[in-house]
Amino acid sequence: MRISDTEVKKIINHPGQAIVDTIVEVGEEHVRHQDQMLVATLSREIVEMSDRDEMVEQLRAQIASGQYNPSGEEIVDAMLRRAIADSVH
């Protein structure tokens, strides 16, 4: 939802910080909710992954043949999965 110019002026000219503090709290809660949704989605995707041993063998074969060239997205995905796994331990 877009905040109108009038509402912004009210916030700026308000003598107390209560409105600003409320806005910050709402924003922080929104970010926390997004983080929780991301973790839930990634966790579900990890559980639904195919057999790990089969995937490891495929990667070993690609590495051995020089055909393993991960994309930036694949690298980020692996980093996120590792961070989640590390936080569980």
PyMOL Python script that loads the backbone (N, CA, C, O; Angstrom):
from pymol import cmd

cmd.read_pdbstr("""\
ATOM      1  N   MET A   1       0.842  -1.165   0.000  1.00  0.00           N
ATOM      2  CA  MET A   1       0.000   0.000   0.000  1.00  0.00           C
ATOM      3  C   MET A   1       0.895   1.240   0.000  1.00  0.00           C
ATOM      4  O   MET A   1       1.850   1.326   0.772  1.00  0.00           O
ATOM      5  N   ARG A   2       0.584   2.176  -0.856  1.00  0.00           N
ATOM      6  CA  ARG A   2       1.358   3.412  -0.962  1.00  0.00           C
ATOM      7  C   ARG A   2       0.875   4.407   0.086  1.00  0.00           C
ATOM      8  O   ARG A   2      -0.324   4.568   0.312  1.00  0.00           O
ATOM      9  N   ILE A   3       1.833   5.063   0.714  1.00  0.00           N
ATOM     10  CA  ILE A   3       1.508   6.100   1.695  1.00  0.00           C
ATOM     11  C   ILE A   3       1.438   7.431   0.944  1.00  0.00           C
ATOM     12  O   ILE A   3       2.352   7.770   0.191  1.00  0.00           O
ATOM     13  N   SER A   4       0.362   8.176   1.147  1.00  0.00           N
ATOM     14  CA  SER A   4       0.182   9.449   0.439  1.00  0.00           C
ATOM     15  C   SER A   4       1.144  10.498   0.988  1.00  0.00           C
ATOM     16  O   SER A   4       1.696  10.354   2.079  1.00  0.00           O
ATOM     17  N   ASP A   5       1.327  11.551   0.206  1.00  0.00           N
ATOM     18  CA  ASP A   5       2.182  12.665   0.629  1.00  0.00           C
ATOM     19  C   ASP A   5       1.649  13.301   1.909  1.00  0.00           C
ATOM     20  O   ASP A   5       2.423  13.703   2.778  1.00  0.00           O
ATOM     21  N   THR A   6       0.330  13.389   2.020  1.00  0.00           N
ATOM     22  CA  THR A   6      -0.291  13.965   3.221  1.00  0.00           C
ATOM     23  C   THR A   6       0.057  13.132   4.452  1.00  0.00           C
ATOM     24  O   THR A   6       0.376  13.674   5.511  1.00  0.00           O
ATOM     25  N   GLU A   7      -0.009  11.816   4.304  1.00  0.00           N
ATOM     26  CA  GLU A   7       0.320  10.949   5.434  1.00  0.00           C
ATOM     27  C   GLU A   7       1.793  11.068   5.818  1.00  0.00           C
ATOM     28  O   GLU A   7       2.138  11.052   6.999  1.00  0.00           O
ATOM     29  N   VAL A   8       2.647  11.187   4.824  1.00  0.00           N
ATOM     30  CA  VAL A   8       4.077  11.356   5.092  1.00  0.00           C
ATOM     31  C   VAL A   8       4.315  12.660   5.850  1.00  0.00           C
ATOM     32  O   VAL A   8       5.095  12.687   6.802  1.00  0.00           O
ATOM     33  N   LYS A   9       3.650  13.736   5.440  1.00  0.00           N
ATOM     34  CA  LYS A   9       3.798  15.022   6.128  1.00  0.00           C
ATOM     35  C   LYS A   9       3.321  14.923   7.574  1.00  0.00           C
ATOM     36  O   LYS A   9       3.940  15.492   8.473  1.00  0.00           O
ATOM     37  N   LYS A  10       2.219  14.201   7.800  1.00  0.00           N
ATOM     38  CA  LYS A  10       1.727  14.007   9.173  1.00  0.00           C
ATOM     39  C   LYS A  10       2.768  13.295  10.023  1.00  0.00           C
ATOM     40  O   LYS A  10       2.992  13.651  11.180  1.00  0.00           O
ATOM     41  N   ILE A  11       3.397  12.291   9.439  1.00  0.00           N
ATOM     42  CA  ILE A  11       4.419  11.539  10.179  1.00  0.00           C
ATOM     43  C   ILE A  11       5.610  12.428  10.511  1.00  0.00           C
ATOM     44  O   ILE A  11       6.104  12.422  11.639  1.00  0.00           O
ATOM     45  N   ILE A  12       6.070  13.196   9.517  1.00  0.00           N
ATOM     46  CA  ILE A  12       7.231  14.068   9.715  1.00  0.00           C
ATOM     47  C   ILE A  12       6.936  15.142  10.753  1.00  0.00           C
ATOM     48  O   ILE A  12       7.792  15.456  11.580  1.00  0.00           O
ATOM     49  N   ASN A  13       5.732  15.708  10.717  1.00  0.00           N
ATOM     50  CA  ASN A  13       5.375  16.806  11.605  1.00  0.00           C
ATOM     51  C   ASN A  13       4.826  16.360  12.955  1.00  0.00           C
ATOM     52  O   ASN A  13       4.546  17.197  13.813  1.00  0.00           O
ATOM     53  N   HIS A  14       4.668  15.062  13.153  1.00  0.00           N
ATOM     54  CA  HIS A  14       4.120  14.571  14.426  1.00  0.00           C
ATOM     55  C   HIS A  14       5.128  14.823  15.542  1.00  0.00           C
ATOM     56  O   HIS A  14       6.310  14.516  15.387  1.00  0.00           O
ATOM     57  N   PRO A  15       4.669  15.381  16.673  1.00  0.00           N
ATOM     58  CA  PRO A  15       5.591  15.720  17.756  1.00  0.00           C
ATOM     59  C   PRO A  15       6.212  14.497  18.438  1.00  0.00           C
ATOM     60  O   PRO A  15       7.306  14.595  18.995  1.00  0.00           O
ATOM     61  N   GLY A  16       5.538  13.361  18.402  1.00  0.00           N
ATOM     62  CA  GLY A  16       6.064  12.166  19.083  1.00  0.00           C
ATOM     63  C   GLY A  16       6.638  11.168  18.109  1.00  0.00           C
ATOM     64  O   GLY A  16       6.454  11.277  16.897  1.00  0.00           O
ATOM     65  N   GLN A  17       7.325  10.210  18.647  1.00  0.00           N
ATOM     66  CA  GLN A  17       7.928   9.171  17.834  1.00  0.00           C
ATOM     67  C   GLN A  17       7.034   7.944  17.707  1.00  0.00           C
ATOM     68  O   GLN A  17       7.405   6.988  17.025  1.00  0.00           O
ATOM     69  N   ALA A  18       5.883   7.945  18.335  1.00  0.00           N
ATOM     70  CA  ALA A  18       5.041   6.750  18.378  1.00  0.00           C
ATOM     71  C   ALA A  18       4.679   6.245  16.990  1.00  0.00           C
ATOM     72  O   ALA A  18       4.723   5.041  16.739  1.00  0.00           O
ATOM     73  N   ILE A  19       4.324   7.143  16.093  1.00  0.00           N
ATOM     74  CA  ILE A  19       3.940   6.727  14.746  1.00  0.00           C
ATOM     75  C   ILE A  19       5.135   6.115  14.021  1.00  0.00           C
ATOM     76  O   ILE A  19       5.016   5.060  13.398  1.00  0.00           O
ATOM     77  N   VAL A  20       6.273   6.771  14.104  1.00  0.00           N
ATOM     78  CA  VAL A  20       7.473   6.262  13.447  1.00  0.00           C
ATOM     79  C   VAL A  20       7.857   4.911  14.031  1.00  0.00           C
ATOM     80  O   VAL A  20       8.203   3.991  13.290  1.00  0.00           O
ATOM     81  N   ASP A  21       7.798   4.785  15.348  1.00  0.00           N
ATOM     82  CA  ASP A  21       8.124   3.518  15.995  1.00  0.00           C
ATOM     83  C   ASP A  21       7.185   2.406  15.538  1.00  0.00           C
ATOM     84  O   ASP A  21       7.622   1.276  15.320  1.00  0.00           O
ATOM     85  N   THR A  22       5.912   2.718  15.393  1.00  0.00           N
ATOM     86  CA  THR A  22       4.936   1.731  14.927  1.00  0.00           C
ATOM     87  C   THR A  22       5.256   1.302  13.505  1.00  0.00           C
ATOM     88  O   THR A  22       5.186   0.114  13.189  1.00  0.00           O
ATOM     89  N   ILE A  23       5.601   2.236  12.655  1.00  0.00           N
ATOM     90  CA  ILE A  23       5.952   1.909  11.269  1.00  0.00           C
ATOM     91  C   ILE A  23       7.173   0.998  11.240  1.00  0.00           C
ATOM     92  O   ILE A  23       7.201   0.021  10.491  1.00  0.00           O
ATOM     93  N   VAL A  24       8.170   1.307  12.042  1.00  0.00           N
ATOM     94  CA  VAL A  24       9.378   0.475  12.099  1.00  0.00           C
ATOM     95  C   VAL A  24       9.031  -0.929  12.579  1.00  0.00           C
ATOM     96  O   VAL A  24       9.518  -1.911  12.019  1.00  0.00           O
ATOM     97  N   GLU A  25       8.199  -1.032  13.605  1.00  0.00           N
ATOM     98  CA  GLU A  25       7.795  -2.345  14.117  1.00  0.00           C
ATOM     99  C   GLU A  25       7.069  -3.154  13.055  1.00  0.00           C
ATOM    100  O   GLU A  25       7.334  -4.346  12.900  1.00  0.00           O
ATOM    101  N   VAL A  26       6.164  -2.530  12.327  1.00  0.00           N
ATOM    102  CA  VAL A  26       5.424  -3.221  11.264  1.00  0.00           C
ATOM    103  C   VAL A  26       6.396  -3.701  10.189  1.00  0.00           C
ATOM    104  O   VAL A  26       6.285  -4.829   9.709  1.00  0.00           O
ATOM    105  N   GLY A  27       7.328  -2.865   9.819  1.00  0.00           N
ATOM    106  CA  GLY A  27       8.323  -3.244   8.810  1.00  0.00           C
ATOM    107  C   GLY A  27       9.178  -4.410   9.270  1.00  0.00           C
ATOM    108  O   GLY A  27       9.429  -5.340   8.503  1.00  0.00           O
ATOM    109  N   GLU A  28       9.626  -4.366  10.515  1.00  0.00           N
ATOM    110  CA  GLU A  28      10.443  -5.450  11.053  1.00  0.00           C
ATOM    111  C   GLU A  28       9.652  -6.755  11.109  1.00  0.00           C
ATOM    112  O   GLU A  28      10.191  -7.819  10.806  1.00  0.00           O
ATOM    113  N   GLU A  29       8.392  -6.680  11.491  1.00  0.00           N
ATOM    114  CA  GLU A  29       7.550  -7.879  11.550  1.00  0.00           C
ATOM    115  C   GLU A  29       7.367  -8.462  10.157  1.00  0.00           C
ATOM    116  O   GLU A  29       7.372  -9.680   9.981  1.00  0.00           O
ATOM    117  N   HIS A  30       7.207  -7.588   9.167  1.00  0.00           N
ATOM    118  CA  HIS A  30       7.058  -8.044   7.783  1.00  0.00           C
ATOM    119  C   HIS A  30       8.313  -8.789   7.335  1.00  0.00           C
ATOM    120  O   HIS A  30       8.212  -9.841   6.703  1.00  0.00           O
ATOM    121  N   VAL A  31       9.479  -8.263   7.651  1.00  0.00           N
ATOM    122  CA  VAL A  31      10.742  -8.911   7.287  1.00  0.00           C
ATOM    123  C   VAL A  31      10.864 -10.255   7.998  1.00  0.00           C
ATOM    124  O   VAL A  31      11.269 -11.241   7.382  1.00  0.00           O
ATOM    125  N   ARG A  32      10.520 -10.311   9.282  1.00  0.00           N
ATOM    126  CA  ARG A  32      10.580 -11.583  10.020  1.00  0.00           C
ATOM    127  C   ARG A  32       9.665 -12.615   9.380  1.00  0.00           C
ATOM    128  O   ARG A  32      10.032 -13.782   9.244  1.00  0.00           O
ATOM    129  N   HIS A  33       8.475 -12.182   8.988  1.00  0.00           N
ATOM    130  CA  HIS A  33       7.528 -13.093   8.351  1.00  0.00           C
ATOM    131  C   HIS A  33       8.090 -13.606   7.022  1.00  0.00           C
ATOM    132  O   HIS A  33       7.980 -14.794   6.719  1.00  0.00           O
ATOM    133  N   GLN A  34       8.688 -12.718   6.235  1.00  0.00           N
ATOM    134  CA  GLN A  34       9.283 -13.137   4.970  1.00  0.00           C
ATOM    135  C   GLN A  34      10.413 -14.141   5.206  1.00  0.00           C
ATOM    136  O   GLN A  34      10.537 -15.123   4.474  1.00  0.00           O
ATOM    137  N   ASP A  35      11.238 -13.892   6.231  1.00  0.00           N
ATOM    138  CA  ASP A  35      12.328 -14.813   6.553  1.00  0.00           C
ATOM    139  C   ASP A  35      11.775 -16.182   6.939  1.00  0.00           C
ATOM    140  O   ASP A  35      12.301 -17.210   6.513  1.00  0.00           O
ATOM    141  N   GLN A  36      10.714 -16.195   7.744  1.00  0.00           N
ATOM    142  CA  GLN A  36      10.107 -17.457   8.158  1.00  0.00           C
ATOM    143  C   GLN A  36       9.547 -18.205   6.959  1.00  0.00           C
ATOM    144  O   GLN A  36       9.684 -19.425   6.868  1.00  0.00           O
ATOM    145  N   MET A  37       8.922 -17.487   6.047  1.00  0.00           N
ATOM    146  CA  MET A  37       8.368 -18.124   4.847  1.00  0.00           C
ATOM    147  C   MET A  37       9.481 -18.702   3.976  1.00  0.00           C
ATOM    148  O   MET A  37       9.329 -19.789   3.419  1.00  0.00           O
ATOM    149  N   LEU A  38      10.594 -17.987   3.856  1.00  0.00           N
ATOM    150  CA  LEU A  38      11.728 -18.471   3.069  1.00  0.00           C
ATOM    151  C   LEU A  38      12.289 -19.747   3.676  1.00  0.00           C
ATOM    152  O   LEU A  38      12.545 -20.714   2.958  1.00  0.00           O
ATOM    153  N   VAL A  39      12.483 -19.760   4.987  1.00  0.00           N
ATOM    154  CA  VAL A  39      13.008 -20.945   5.656  1.00  0.00           C
ATOM    155  C   VAL A  39      12.054 -22.123   5.482  1.00  0.00           C
ATOM    156  O   VAL A  39      12.499 -23.242   5.227  1.00  0.00           O
ATOM    157  N   ALA A  40      10.758 -21.889   5.614  1.00  0.00           N
ATOM    158  CA  ALA A  40       9.771 -22.962   5.444  1.00  0.00           C
ATOM    159  C   ALA A  40       9.805 -23.511   4.024  1.00  0.00           C
ATOM    160  O   ALA A  40       9.754 -24.724   3.823  1.00  0.00           O
ATOM    161  N   THR A  41       9.889 -22.623   3.044  1.00  0.00           N
ATOM    162  CA  THR A  41       9.932 -23.055   1.649  1.00  0.00           C
ATOM    163  C   THR A  41      11.197 -23.854   1.361  1.00  0.00           C
ATOM    164  O   THR A  41      11.139 -24.919   0.745  1.00  0.00           O
ATOM    165  N   LEU A  42      12.335 -23.339   1.807  1.00  0.00           N
ATOM    166  CA  LEU A  42      13.592 -24.046   1.569  1.00  0.00           C
ATOM    167  C   LEU A  42      13.626 -25.387   2.292  1.00  0.00           C
ATOM    168  O   LEU A  42      14.120 -26.375   1.749  1.00  0.00           O
ATOM    169  N   SER A  43      13.110 -25.423   3.496  1.00  0.00           N
ATOM    170  CA  SER A  43      13.076 -26.679   4.246  1.00  0.00           C
ATOM    171  C   SER A  43      12.237 -27.720   3.518  1.00  0.00           C
ATOM    172  O   SER A  43      12.631 -28.881   3.411  1.00  0.00           O
ATOM    173  N   ARG A  44      11.083 -27.299   3.019  1.00  0.00           N
ATOM    174  CA  ARG A  44      10.210 -28.216   2.284  1.00  0.00           C
ATOM    175  C   ARG A  44      10.911 -28.715   1.015  1.00  0.00           C
ATOM    176  O   ARG A  44      10.836 -29.901   0.693  1.00  0.00           O
ATOM    177  N   GLU A  45      11.585 -27.823   0.300  1.00  0.00           N
ATOM    178  CA  GLU A  45      12.284 -28.218  -0.918  1.00  0.00           C
ATOM    179  C   GLU A  45      13.430 -29.184  -0.617  1.00  0.00           C
ATOM    180  O   GLU A  45      13.692 -30.102  -1.394  1.00  0.00           O
ATOM    181  N   ILE A  46      14.106 -28.978   0.504  1.00  0.00           N
ATOM    182  CA  ILE A  46      15.195 -29.877   0.884  1.00  0.00           C
ATOM    183  C   ILE A  46      14.650 -31.269   1.170  1.00  0.00           C
ATOM    184  O   ILE A  46      15.227 -32.266   0.736  1.00  0.00           O
ATOM    185  N   VAL A  47      13.542 -31.340   1.898  1.00  0.00           N
ATOM    186  CA  VAL A  47      12.943 -32.631   2.223  1.00  0.00           C
ATOM    187  C   VAL A  47      12.488 -33.354   0.950  1.00  0.00           C
ATOM    188  O   VAL A  47      12.572 -34.579   0.861  1.00  0.00           O
ATOM    189  N   GLU A  48      12.011 -32.592  -0.025  1.00  0.00           N
ATOM    190  CA  GLU A  48      11.501 -33.176  -1.260  1.00  0.00           C
ATOM    191  C   GLU A  48      12.591 -33.478  -2.286  1.00  0.00           C
ATOM    192  O   GLU A  48      12.288 -33.947  -3.383  1.00  0.00           O
ATOM    193  N   MET A  49      13.851 -33.216  -1.948  1.00  0.00           N
ATOM    194  CA  MET A  49      14.949 -33.466  -2.886  1.00  0.00           C
ATOM    195  C   MET A  49      15.046 -34.942  -3.239  1.00  0.00           C
ATOM    196  O   MET A  49      14.664 -35.818  -2.463  1.00  0.00           O
ATOM    197  N   SER A  50      15.576 -35.192  -4.446  1.00  0.00           N
ATOM    198  CA  SER A  50      15.771 -36.568  -4.875  1.00  0.00           C
ATOM    199  C   SER A  50      16.863 -37.230  -4.040  1.00  0.00           C
ATOM    200  O   SER A  50      17.492 -36.588  -3.199  1.00  0.00           O
ATOM    201  N   ASP A  51      17.076 -38.507  -4.282  1.00  0.00           N
ATOM    202  CA  ASP A  51      18.042 -39.294  -3.522  1.00  0.00           C
ATOM    203  C   ASP A  51      19.426 -38.653  -3.564  1.00  0.00           C
ATOM    204  O   ASP A  51      19.962 -38.385  -4.640  1.00  0.00           O
ATOM    205  N   ARG A  52      19.986 -38.414  -2.415  1.00  0.00           N
ATOM    206  CA  ARG A  52      21.273 -37.727  -2.291  1.00  0.00           C
ATOM    207  C   ARG A  52      22.405 -38.521  -2.924  1.00  0.00           C
ATOM    208  O   ARG A  52      23.240 -37.950  -3.626  1.00  0.00           O
ATOM    209  N   ASP A  53      22.447 -39.832  -2.687  1.00  0.00           N
ATOM    210  CA  ASP A  53      23.543 -40.652  -3.220  1.00  0.00           C
ATOM    211  C   ASP A  53      23.593 -40.593  -4.750  1.00  0.00           C
ATOM    212  O   ASP A  53      24.667 -40.500  -5.345  1.00  0.00           O
ATOM    213  N   GLU A  54      22.411 -40.648  -5.374  1.00  0.00           N
ATOM    214  CA  GLU A  54      22.338 -40.570  -6.831  1.00  0.00           C
ATOM    215  C   GLU A  54      22.853 -39.219  -7.322  1.00  0.00           C
ATOM    216  O   GLU A  54      23.586 -39.149  -8.309  1.00  0.00           O
ATOM    217  N   MET A  55      22.467 -38.145  -6.627  1.00  0.00           N
ATOM    218  CA  MET A  55      22.899 -36.809  -7.010  1.00  0.00           C
ATOM    219  C   MET A  55      24.420 -36.658  -6.843  1.00  0.00           C
ATOM    220  O   MET A  55      25.077 -36.048  -7.686  1.00  0.00           O
ATOM    221  N   VAL A  56      24.969 -37.206  -5.771  1.00  0.00           N
ATOM    222  CA  VAL A  56      26.413 -37.119  -5.525  1.00  0.00           C
ATOM    223  C   VAL A  56      27.175 -37.847  -6.633  1.00  0.00           C
ATOM    224  O   VAL A  56      28.181 -37.339  -7.128  1.00  0.00           O
ATOM    225  N   GLU A  57      26.711 -39.006  -7.016  1.00  0.00           N
ATOM    226  CA  GLU A  57      27.377 -39.759  -8.085  1.00  0.00           C
ATOM    227  C   GLU A  57      27.334 -38.998  -9.415  1.00  0.00           C
ATOM    228  O   GLU A  57      28.314 -38.983 -10.160  1.00  0.00           O
ATOM    229  N   GLN A  58      26.198 -38.373  -9.702  1.00  0.00           N
ATOM    230  CA  GLN A  58      26.092 -37.582 -10.929  1.00  0.00           C
ATOM    231  C   GLN A  58      27.068 -36.411 -10.908  1.00  0.00           C
ATOM    232  O   GLN A  58      27.714 -36.117 -11.913  1.00  0.00           O
ATOM    233  N   LEU A  59      27.173 -35.745  -9.763  1.00  0.00           N
ATOM    234  CA  LEU A  59      28.109 -34.617  -9.643  1.00  0.00           C
ATOM    235  C   LEU A  59      29.548 -35.081  -9.769  1.00  0.00           C
ATOM    236  O   LEU A  59      30.354 -34.423 -10.427  1.00  0.00           O
ATOM    237  N   ARG A  60      29.882 -36.204  -9.150  1.00  0.00           N
ATOM    238  CA  ARG A  60      31.254 -36.733  -9.262  1.00  0.00           C
ATOM    239  C   ARG A  60      31.601 -37.030 -10.715  1.00  0.00           C
ATOM    240  O   ARG A  60      32.706 -36.726 -11.162  1.00  0.00           O
ATOM    241  N   ALA A  61      30.669 -37.621 -11.451  1.00  0.00           N
ATOM    242  CA  ALA A  61      30.909 -37.931 -12.857  1.00  0.00           C
ATOM    243  C   ALA A  61      31.107 -36.648 -13.668  1.00  0.00           C
ATOM    244  O   ALA A  61      31.984 -36.590 -14.530  1.00  0.00           O
ATOM    245  N   GLN A  62      30.302 -35.628 -13.400  1.00  0.00           N
ATOM    246  CA  GLN A  62      30.439 -34.350 -14.108  1.00  0.00           C
ATOM    247  C   GLN A  62      31.779 -33.693 -13.791  1.00  0.00           C
ATOM    248  O   GLN A  62      32.443 -33.166 -14.684  1.00  0.00           O
ATOM    249  N   ILE A  63      32.174 -33.726 -12.520  1.00  0.00           N
ATOM    250  CA  ILE A  63      33.452 -33.124 -12.121  1.00  0.00           C
ATOM    251  C   ILE A  63      34.602 -33.856 -12.791  1.00  0.00           C
ATOM    252  O   ILE A  63      35.515 -33.228 -13.326  1.00  0.00           O
ATOM    253  N   ALA A  64      34.559 -35.201 -12.762  1.00  0.00           N
ATOM    254  CA  ALA A  64      35.629 -36.005 -13.352  1.00  0.00           C
ATOM    255  C   ALA A  64      35.761 -35.767 -14.852  1.00  0.00           C
ATOM    256  O   ALA A  64      36.869 -35.801 -15.386  1.00  0.00           O
ATOM    257  N   SER A  65      34.645 -35.526 -15.536  1.00  0.00           N
ATOM    258  CA  SER A  65      34.685 -35.312 -16.984  1.00  0.00           C
ATOM    259  C   SER A  65      34.897 -33.849 -17.362  1.00  0.00           C
ATOM    260  O   SER A  65      35.011 -33.526 -18.544  1.00  0.00           O
ATOM    261  N   GLY A  66      34.952 -32.960 -16.365  1.00  0.00           N
ATOM    262  CA  GLY A  66      35.149 -31.534 -16.634  1.00  0.00           C
ATOM    263  C   GLY A  66      33.895 -30.824 -17.107  1.00  0.00           C
ATOM    264  O   GLY A  66      33.969 -29.723 -17.653  1.00  0.00           O
ATOM    265  N   GLN A  67      32.749 -31.446 -16.900  1.00  0.00           N
ATOM    266  CA  GLN A  67      31.483 -30.859 -17.355  1.00  0.00           C
ATOM    267  C   GLN A  67      30.709 -30.164 -16.243  1.00  0.00           C
ATOM    268  O   GLN A  67      29.574 -29.739 -16.461  1.00  0.00           O
ATOM    269  N   TYR A  68      31.289 -30.039 -15.072  1.00  0.00           N
ATOM    270  CA  TYR A  68      30.584 -29.415 -13.950  1.00  0.00           C
ATOM    271  C   TYR A  68      30.873 -27.923 -13.950  1.00  0.00           C
ATOM    272  O   TYR A  68      31.973 -27.489 -13.609  1.00  0.00           O
ATOM    273  N   ASN A  69      29.875 -27.148 -14.336  1.00  0.00           N
ATOM    274  CA  ASN A  69      29.980 -25.695 -14.377  1.00  0.00           C
ATOM    275  C   ASN A  69      28.724 -25.100 -13.739  1.00  0.00           C
ATOM    276  O   ASN A  69      27.790 -24.722 -14.446  1.00  0.00           O
ATOM    277  N   PRO A  70      28.697 -25.014 -12.405  1.00  0.00           N
ATOM    278  CA  PRO A  70      27.480 -24.527 -11.731  1.00  0.00           C
ATOM    279  C   PRO A  70      27.218 -23.051 -12.045  1.00  0.00           C
ATOM    280  O   PRO A  70      28.145 -22.254 -12.192  1.00  0.00           O
ATOM    281  N   SER A  71      25.941 -22.716 -12.140  1.00  0.00           N
ATOM    282  CA  SER A  71      25.552 -21.323 -12.352  1.00  0.00           C
ATOM    283  C   SER A  71      25.611 -20.580 -11.021  1.00  0.00           C
ATOM    284  O   SER A  71      25.722 -21.192  -9.959  1.00  0.00           O
ATOM    285  N   GLY A  72      25.537 -19.280 -11.094  1.00  0.00           N
ATOM    286  CA  GLY A  72      25.506 -18.473  -9.870  1.00  0.00           C
ATOM    287  C   GLY A  72      24.313 -18.847  -9.002  1.00  0.00           C
ATOM    288  O   GLY A  72      24.421 -18.887  -7.777  1.00  0.00           O
ATOM    289  N   GLU A  73      23.174 -19.120  -9.637  1.00  0.00           N
ATOM    290  CA  GLU A  73      21.964 -19.505  -8.897  1.00  0.00           C
ATOM    291  C   GLU A  73      22.172 -20.828  -8.156  1.00  0.00           C
ATOM    292  O   GLU A  73      21.726 -20.984  -7.019  1.00  0.00           O
ATOM    293  N   GLU A  74      22.845 -21.771  -8.799  1.00  0.00           N
ATOM    294  CA  GLU A  74      23.114 -23.062  -8.149  1.00  0.00           C
ATOM    295  C   GLU A  74      24.058 -22.891  -6.958  1.00  0.00           C
ATOM    296  O   GLU A  74      23.902 -23.561  -5.937  1.00  0.00           O
ATOM    297  N   ILE A  75      25.020 -22.008  -7.090  1.00  0.00           N
ATOM    298  CA  ILE A  75      25.958 -21.755  -5.993  1.00  0.00           C
ATOM    299  C   ILE A  75      25.233 -21.119  -4.812  1.00  0.00           C
ATOM    300  O   ILE A  75      25.441 -21.522  -3.668  1.00  0.00           O
ATOM    301  N   VAL A  76      24.382 -20.123  -5.082  1.00  0.00           N
ATOM    302  CA  VAL A  76      23.611 -19.476  -4.018  1.00  0.00           C
ATOM    303  C   VAL A  76      22.691 -20.487  -3.347  1.00  0.00           C
ATOM    304  O   VAL A  76      22.566 -20.497  -2.122  1.00  0.00           O
ATOM    305  N   ASP A  77      22.044 -21.340  -4.144  1.00  0.00           N
ATOM    306  CA  ASP A  77      21.163 -22.365  -3.598  1.00  0.00           C
ATOM    307  C   ASP A  77      21.931 -23.273  -2.637  1.00  0.00           C
ATOM    308  O   ASP A  77      21.450 -23.579  -1.546  1.00  0.00           O
ATOM    309  N   ALA A  78      23.119 -23.699  -3.047  1.00  0.00           N
ATOM    310  CA  ALA A  78      23.932 -24.561  -2.190  1.00  0.00           C
ATOM    311  C   ALA A  78      24.347 -23.842  -0.905  1.00  0.00           C
ATOM    312  O   ALA A  78      24.373 -24.444   0.168  1.00  0.00           O
ATOM    313  N   MET A  79      24.669 -22.558  -1.020  1.00  0.00           N
ATOM    314  CA  MET A  79      25.065 -21.793   0.160  1.00  0.00           C
ATOM    315  C   MET A  79      23.903 -21.666   1.144  1.00  0.00           C
ATOM    316  O   MET A  79      24.093 -21.797   2.353  1.00  0.00           O
ATOM    317  N   LEU A  80      22.692 -21.411   0.624  1.00  0.00           N
ATOM    318  CA  LEU A  80      21.524 -21.296   1.495  1.00  0.00           C
ATOM    319  C   LEU A  80      21.215 -22.626   2.172  1.00  0.00           C
ATOM    320  O   LEU A  80      20.911 -22.671   3.364  1.00  0.00           O
ATOM    321  N   ARG A  81      21.295 -23.694   1.413  1.00  0.00           N
ATOM    322  CA  ARG A  81      21.051 -25.013   1.996  1.00  0.00           C
ATOM    323  C   ARG A  81      22.064 -25.321   3.096  1.00  0.00           C
ATOM    324  O   ARG A  81      21.711 -25.871   4.139  1.00  0.00           O
ATOM    325  N   ARG A  82      23.322 -24.963   2.855  1.00  0.00           N
ATOM    326  CA  ARG A  82      24.368 -25.217   3.849  1.00  0.00           C
ATOM    327  C   ARG A  82      24.111 -24.381   5.104  1.00  0.00           C
ATOM    328  O   ARG A  82      24.286 -24.870   6.220  1.00  0.00           O
ATOM    329  N   ALA A  83      23.699 -23.129   4.929  1.00  0.00           N
ATOM    330  CA  ALA A  83      23.415 -22.270   6.074  1.00  0.00           C
ATOM    331  C   ALA A  83      22.262 -22.820   6.901  1.00  0.00           C
ATOM    332  O   ALA A  83      22.300 -22.783   8.130  1.00  0.00           O
ATOM    333  N   ILE A  84      21.234 -23.331   6.222  1.00  0.00           N
ATOM    334  CA  ILE A  84      20.110 -23.921   6.945  1.00  0.00           C
ATOM    335  C   ILE A  84      20.560 -25.153   7.697  1.00  0.00           C
ATOM    336  O   ILE A  84      20.228 -25.328   8.870  1.00  0.00           O
ATOM    337  N   ALA A  85      21.317 -26.011   7.025  1.00  0.00           N
ATOM    338  CA  ALA A  85      21.799 -27.232   7.686  1.00  0.00           C
ATOM    339  C   ALA A  85      22.679 -26.898   8.886  1.00  0.00           C
ATOM    340  O   ALA A  85      22.581 -27.549   9.926  1.00  0.00           O
ATOM    341  N   ASP A  86      23.535 -25.889   8.748  1.00  0.00           N
ATOM    342  CA  ASP A  86      24.412 -25.497   9.858  1.00  0.00           C
ATOM    343  C   ASP A  86      23.616 -24.947  11.030  1.00  0.00           C
ATOM    344  O   ASP A  86      23.991 -25.158  12.184  1.00  0.00           O
ATOM    345  N   SER A  87      22.513 -24.238  10.751  1.00  0.00           N
ATOM    346  CA  SER A  87      21.737 -23.647  11.825  1.00  0.00           C
ATOM    347  C   SER A  87      20.938 -24.715  12.591  1.00  0.00           C
ATOM    348  O   SER A  87      20.567 -24.501  13.744  1.00  0.00           O
ATOM    349  N   VAL A  88      20.680 -25.842  11.962  1.00  0.00           N
ATOM    350  CA  VAL A  88      19.937 -26.922  12.609  1.00  0.00           C
ATOM    351  C   VAL A  88      20.817 -27.681  13.599  1.00  0.00           C
ATOM    352  O   VAL A  88      20.346 -28.148  14.635  1.00  0.00           O
ATOM    353  N   HIS A  89      22.090 -27.794  13.266  1.00  0.00           N
ATOM    354  CA  HIS A  89      22.999 -28.566  14.125  1.00  0.00           C
ATOM    355  C   HIS A  89      23.276 -27.855  15.385  1.00  0.00           C
ATOM    356  O   HIS A  89      24.022 -28.358  16.226  1.00  0.00           O
TER     357      HIS A  89
END
""", "prot")
cmd.dss("prot")
cmd.show_as("cartoon", "prot")
cmd.util.cbc("prot")
cmd.orient("prot")
